[in-house]
Structure formats: structure tokens, C-alpha cells
Amino acid sequence: MIYLKTDFEIALLRGVNRDAEHLGSVEAAVEKFNTRYHKASKIYIAENSPEEVADIAVSYTHLRAHETD
């Protein structure tokens, strides 16, 4: 199993940027992430320790843009 670990703050920023329009506003997206997605993720992490059982754990917090020609 490959586990992609991202800080919750960064995941929130990415998710809000991606989903605000679909969810109707930035505030609605923040609410959805805090009360549903991140809440569920924290339960999953606490119950399953994915970083410990993964074959590979990758930090997905700091992404770099790759240049293409």
C-alpha cells in the first residue's frame, strides 16, 4: 500500500481551491472539509495507522510544479 500523507492545512487549501465553486462558496467548502472530509480522515488515521502499515509513505504536502517542454 502507498500512503500519501498531506498536512490537513494544506489539504484544506487544496480542497477549498478545487471545490469552492462546486459547493457554492469558500465558506461552504471550508465547512464541508472540516466537518466531513477531515473528520472522517482523522478517524481513519486513528483507527488504521496507515502511515505505519503502508509499504511506502510519501509526503504529499510540498508539491513542486514540473516543467515540461
DSSP file (Angstrom, degrees, kcal/mol; ACC not computed):
  #  RESIDUE AA STRUCTURE BP1 BP2  ACC     N-H-->O    O-->H-N    N-H-->O    O-->H-N    TCO  KAPPA ALPHA  PHI   PSI    X-CA   Y-CA   Z-CA
    1    1 A M              0   0    0      0, 0.0    55,-1.9     0, 0.0    54,-1.9   0.000 360.0 360.0 360.0 140.3    0.0    0.0    0.0
    2    2 A I  E     -a   56   0A   0     53,-0.2     2,-0.5    52,-0.2    55,-0.2  -0.946 360.0-159.7-108.0 126.3    1.2    3.5   -0.8
    3    3 A Y  E     -a   57   0A   0     53,-2.9    55,-3.1    -2,-0.5     2,-0.8  -0.931   4.6-155.3-110.3 122.8    0.1    6.2    1.7
    4    4 A L  E     -a   58   0A   0     -2,-0.5     2,-0.5    53,-0.2    55,-0.2  -0.865  14.7-160.2 -97.8 110.2    0.1    9.8    0.6
    5    5 A K  E     +a   59   0A   0     53,-2.9    55,-4.1    -2,-0.8    56,-0.4  -0.798  14.9 172.4 -97.5 127.4    0.4   12.0    3.7
    6    6 A T        -     0   0    0     -2,-0.5    55,-0.1    53,-0.2    53,-0.0  -0.998  37.9-108.6-133.0 136.0   -0.6   15.6    3.5
    7    7 A D     >  -     0   0    0     -2,-0.4     4,-2.6     1,-0.1     5,-0.2  -0.347  30.0-125.0 -57.1 141.3   -0.9   18.2    6.3
    8    8 A F  H  > S+     0   0    0      1,-0.2     4,-2.4     2,-0.2     5,-0.2   0.855 109.5  56.1 -61.0 -35.0   -4.5   18.9    7.0
    9    9 A E  H  > S+     0   0    0      2,-0.2     4,-2.1     1,-0.2    -1,-0.2   0.917 110.9  43.3 -63.5 -42.7   -4.0   22.7    6.5
   10   10 A I  H  > S+     0   0    0      2,-0.2     4,-2.6     1,-0.2     5,-0.2   0.911 112.8  52.1 -69.2 -42.5   -2.6   22.1    3.0
   11   11 A A  H  X S+     0   0    0     -4,-2.6     4,-2.8     1,-0.2     5,-0.2   0.891 108.8  52.3 -60.3 -38.8   -5.3   19.6    2.1
   12   12 A L  H  X S+     0   0    0     -4,-2.4     4,-2.9    -5,-0.2     5,-0.3   0.943 110.0  47.5 -62.3 -48.2   -7.9   22.1    3.2
   13   13 A L  H  X S+     0   0    0     -4,-2.1     4,-2.3     1,-0.2    -2,-0.2   0.926 114.9  45.9 -59.6 -45.3   -6.4   24.8    1.0
   14   14 A R  H  X S+     0   0    0     -4,-2.6     4,-2.0     2,-0.2    -1,-0.2   0.931 115.1  46.9 -63.6 -45.5   -6.2   22.5   -2.0
   15   15 A G  H  X S+     0   0    0     -4,-2.8     4,-3.0    -5,-0.2     5,-0.2   0.902 112.4  48.6 -65.5 -41.8   -9.7   21.2   -1.4
   16   16 A V  H  X S+     0   0    0     -4,-2.9     4,-2.2     2,-0.2     5,-0.2   0.925 111.3  50.4 -65.2 -43.5  -11.2   24.6   -1.0
   17   17 A N  H  < S+     0   0    0     -4,-2.3     4,-0.3    -5,-0.3    -1,-0.2   0.884 118.0  40.4 -59.4 -38.2   -9.5   25.9   -4.1
   18   18 A R  H  < S+     0   0    0     -4,-2.0     4,-0.3    -5,-0.2    -2,-0.2   0.885 126.9  29.1 -76.9 -40.3  -10.8   22.9   -6.0
   19   19 A D  H  X S+     0   0    0     -4,-3.0     4,-2.6    -5,-0.2     5,-0.2   0.496  86.4  95.8-108.3  -5.7  -14.3   22.6   -4.6
   20   20 A A  H  X>S+     0   0    0     -4,-2.2     4,-0.9     1,-0.2     5,-0.6   0.906  90.7  45.8 -56.6 -45.5  -15.5   26.1   -3.6
   21   21 A E  H >45S+     0   0    0     -4,-0.3     3,-0.7     1,-0.2    -1,-0.2   0.934 114.4  48.1 -63.8 -45.0  -17.3   26.8   -6.8
   22   22 A H  H 345S+     0   0    0     -4,-0.3    -1,-0.2     1,-0.2    -2,-0.2   0.869 115.3  45.0 -63.2 -37.4  -19.0   23.4   -6.8
   23   23 A L  H 3<5S-     0   0    0     -4,-2.6    -1,-0.2     2,-0.1    -2,-0.2   0.482 118.2-109.6 -89.6  -3.1  -20.1   23.7   -3.2
   24   24 A G  T <<5S+     0   0    0     -4,-0.9     2,-0.3    -3,-0.7    -3,-0.2   0.105  82.1  10.8 103.4 -22.9  -21.3   27.3   -3.6
   25   25 A S  S  ><S-     0   0    0     -5,-0.6     4,-1.9    -6,-0.2     5,-0.1  -0.973  74.0-102.7-173.0 165.2  -18.7   29.3   -1.7
   26   26 A V  H  > S+     0   0    0     -2,-0.3     4,-2.7     2,-0.2     5,-0.2   0.917 121.1  53.4 -62.4 -43.3  -15.4   29.2    0.0
   27   27 A E  H  > S+     0   0    0      1,-0.2     4,-2.4     2,-0.2    -1,-0.2   0.901 108.0  49.3 -60.9 -41.8  -17.1   29.1    3.4
   28   28 A A  H  > S+     0   0    0      2,-0.2     4,-2.4     1,-0.2    -1,-0.2   0.886 111.5  49.8 -64.9 -38.6  -19.2   26.1    2.3
   29   29 A A  H  X S+     0   0    0     -4,-1.9     4,-2.5     2,-0.2    -2,-0.2   0.919 110.5  49.1 -67.1 -43.2  -16.1   24.3    1.2
   30   30 A V  H  X S+     0   0    0     -4,-2.7     4,-2.6     1,-0.2     5,-0.2   0.932 112.3  49.1 -60.4 -45.5  -14.3   25.0    4.4
   31   31 A E  H  X S+     0   0    0     -4,-2.4     4,-2.6    -5,-0.2     5,-0.3   0.920 111.2  49.3 -59.5 -46.0  -17.3   23.8    6.4
   32   32 A K  H  X>S+     0   0    0     -4,-2.4     4,-1.8     1,-0.2     5,-1.4   0.917 113.5  46.0 -62.0 -44.4  -17.5   20.6    4.3
   33   33 A F  I  <>S+     0   0    0     -4,-2.5     5,-3.3     3,-0.2     6,-0.5   0.919 116.8  43.6 -66.8 -42.7  -13.9   19.8    4.7
   34   34 A N  I  <5S+     0   0    0     -4,-2.6    -2,-0.2    -5,-0.2    -1,-0.2   0.879 122.6  35.5 -71.8 -37.2  -13.7   20.5    8.4
   35   35 A T  I  <5S+     0   0    0     -4,-2.6    -1,-0.2    -5,-0.2    -2,-0.2   0.668 134.9  11.8 -94.3 -16.6  -17.0   18.7    9.4
   36   36 A R  I  X5S+     0   0    0     -4,-1.8     4,-2.6    -5,-0.3     5,-0.2   0.692 125.5  36.0-122.1 -67.3  -16.9   15.8    6.9
   37   37 A Y  I  ><S+     0   0    0     -5,-1.4     4,-2.3     1,-0.2    -4,-0.2   0.941 124.3  37.2 -64.5 -51.7  -13.8   15.0    4.9
   38   38 A H  H  ><S+     0   0    0     -5,-3.3     4,-2.5     2,-0.2    -1,-0.2   0.872 115.6  54.5 -71.4 -34.8  -11.1   15.9    7.5
   39   39 A K  H  > S+     0   0    0     -6,-0.5     4,-1.8     2,-0.2    -2,-0.2   0.937 112.1  44.5 -60.5 -45.9  -13.2   14.5   10.4
   40   40 A A  H  X S+     0   0    0     -4,-2.6     4,-2.5     1,-0.2    -2,-0.2   0.890 112.2  52.7 -65.8 -39.3  -13.5   11.2    8.5
   41   41 A S  H  X S+     0   0    0     -4,-2.3     4,-2.7    -5,-0.2    -2,-0.2   0.904 107.7  51.0 -63.1 -41.5   -9.8   11.2    7.6
   42   42 A K  H  X S+     0   0    0     -4,-2.5     4,-2.3     2,-0.2    -1,-0.2   0.883 110.8  48.6 -65.4 -37.9   -8.8   11.7   11.3
   43   43 A I  H  X S+     0   0    0     -4,-1.8     4,-2.4     2,-0.2     5,-0.2   0.938 112.1  49.5 -64.2 -46.5  -11.0    8.8   12.3
   44   44 A Y  H  X S+     0   0    0     -4,-2.5     4,-2.2     1,-0.2     5,-0.3   0.920 112.2  47.4 -58.5 -46.0   -9.5    6.6    9.6
   45   45 A I  H  X S+     0   0    0     -4,-2.7     4,-2.1     1,-0.2    -1,-0.2   0.921 113.3  48.3 -63.1 -44.4   -5.9    7.6   10.6
   46   46 A A  H  < S+     0   0    0     -4,-2.3    -1,-0.2     1,-0.2    -2,-0.2   0.882 118.8  38.9 -63.9 -38.8   -6.6    6.9   14.3
   47   47 A E  H  < S+     0   0    0     -4,-2.4    -1,-0.2    -5,-0.2    -2,-0.2   0.754 129.2  26.9 -84.7 -25.1   -8.2    3.5   13.7
   48   48 A N  H  < S-     0   0    0     -4,-2.2     5,-0.2    -5,-0.2    -3,-0.2   0.571  79.0-145.5-119.4 -12.0   -5.9    2.2   10.9
   49   49 A S    >X  -     0   0    0     -4,-2.1     4,-1.6    -5,-0.3     3,-0.9   0.910  23.9-179.0  44.5  56.9   -2.5    3.9   11.3
   50   50 A P  H 3> S+     0   0    0      0, 0.0     4,-1.5     0, 0.0    -1,-0.1   0.817  73.8  57.3 -60.2 -32.6   -2.0    4.0    7.5
   51   51 A E  H 34 S+     0   0    0      1,-0.2   -48,-0.1     2,-0.2    -2,-0.1   0.855 109.4  46.4 -66.7 -32.8    1.5    5.5    7.7
   52   52 A E  H <4 S+     0   0    0     -3,-0.9    -1,-0.2     1,-0.2    -3,-0.1   0.823 117.9  39.8 -78.1 -32.2    2.7    2.7    9.9
   53   53 A V  H  < S+     0   0    0     -4,-1.6    -2,-0.2    -5,-0.2    -1,-0.2   0.560  91.3 108.2 -96.2  -8.7    1.2   -0.2    7.8
   54   54 A A     <  -     0   0    0     -4,-1.5     3,-0.2    -5,-0.2   -52,-0.2  -0.351  65.2-142.3 -68.3 147.4    2.0    1.3    4.4
   55   55 A D  S    S+     0   0    0    -54,-1.9     2,-0.4     1,-0.3   -53,-0.2   0.851  94.8  17.2 -71.2 -36.8    4.7   -0.3    2.3
   56   56 A I  E     -a    2   0A   0    -55,-1.9   -53,-2.9     2,-0.0     2,-0.5  -0.998  68.8-163.4-137.9 131.6    5.6    3.3    1.1
   57   57 A A  E     -a    3   0A   0     -2,-0.4     2,-0.5   -55,-0.2   -53,-0.2  -0.978  12.4-168.4-115.6 126.3    4.6    6.6    2.8
   58   58 A V  E     -a    4   0A   0    -55,-3.1   -53,-2.9    -2,-0.5     2,-0.6  -0.949  22.7-128.1-118.7 129.5    5.0    9.7    0.7
   59   59 A S  E     +a    5   0A   0     -2,-0.5   -53,-0.2   -55,-0.2     3,-0.1  -0.660  27.6 176.5 -73.6 120.7    4.8   13.3    1.9
   60   60 A Y        +     0   0    0    -55,-4.1     3,-0.2    -2,-0.6   -54,-0.2   0.116  55.2  93.5-111.3  17.3    2.3   14.9   -0.4
   61   61 A T  S    S+     0   0    0    -56,-0.4     2,-0.9     1,-0.2    -1,-0.1   0.925  82.7  45.4 -78.1 -46.8    2.4   18.3    1.4
   62   62 A H  S    S-     0   0    0     -3,-0.1     2,-0.3     2,-0.0    -1,-0.2  -0.815  73.4-179.4-106.5  96.7    5.0   20.1   -0.6
   63   63 A L        -     0   0    0     -2,-0.9     2,-0.4    -3,-0.2    -3,-0.1  -0.716  13.2-150.9 -93.8 144.1    4.4   19.6   -4.3
   64   64 A R        -     0   0    0     -2,-0.3     2,-0.3     0, 0.0    -2,-0.0  -0.933  19.5-119.5-113.3 138.5    6.7   21.1   -6.9
   65   65 A A        -     0   0    0     -2,-0.4     2,-0.5     1,-0.0     0, 0.0  -0.576  28.1-138.6 -71.8 135.5    5.5   22.1  -10.3
   66   66 A H        -     0   0    0     -2,-0.3     2,-0.3     2,-0.0    -1,-0.0  -0.842  12.0-130.8 -99.7 131.7    7.3   20.1  -13.0
   67   67 A E        -     0   0    0     -2,-0.5     2,-0.4     2,-0.0     0, 0.0  -0.603  23.9-170.3 -80.4 138.9    8.4   22.0  -16.1
   68   68 A T              0   0    0     -2,-0.3    -2,-0.0     1,-0.1     0, 0.0  -0.978 360.0 360.0-128.0 145.3    7.6   20.4  -19.4
   69   69 A D              0   0    0     -2,-0.4    -1,-0.1     0, 0.0    -2,-0.0   0.396 360.0 360.0-104.6 360.0    8.8   21.5  -22.8
